[in-house]
């Protein structure tokens, strides 16, 4: 197989969402299951794909979604979502990959949003939609909660992650790796490392550390790339109606000279 690293386009919402949720489904991720209780995987993919274009347009300066594409069929095998500090964007922005939005793609955005509304409205029998679904549907491509999300689980988890990051970062600037996902069919390839390498090369160029939180299964991959384990963030799943604990590992990579 042959792969290519590219900047994600506004029309890549379905591919990104497919990679995100199929990997979580394959892993039987208990936190994701509590985050979207009772919501079908196909619906999660559809609703996140419909929100992606607006998110993409809101954050073109500070966020870079880097995809690794299987050149034989165009499938997004892996993607990494990077959040850059302001100084990096000001100094390096013109040299950082970002896909311009064409008129044809803007028309596609309107079409996919309308199809998504229809899809979502027909997922549950009348009166059986999860709490918050109506509100989420209206806001699914604007600022708002994703369809089917449990707000308490999402808010508590985000707060725990943010508090841990604040304690480690202090006032120091970091490049954040916010998400790294791979389709199950490409789990044994090098596509994860390819998606990571773009951000690591940038971090070395601007001499900034990289901060991320990862599941324990990715620890060997990150350690091989020079990341160091700083601490664990333990989520009490019983607070969300689950069982046991869910652990994030906080990793930091210092820039290489």
PyMOL commands that set and color helices and strands:
alter all, ss='L'
color gray80, all
select helices_A, chain A and resi 10-27+30-35+41-58+86-95+103-121+133-138+151-169+184-186+191-206+216-224+237-240
alter helices_A, ss='H'
color red, helices_A
select strands_A, chain A and resi 3-7+63-70+76-83+174-182+209-214+228-236+245-253
alter strands_A, ss='S'
color yellow, strands_A
deselect
rebuild
show_as cartoon
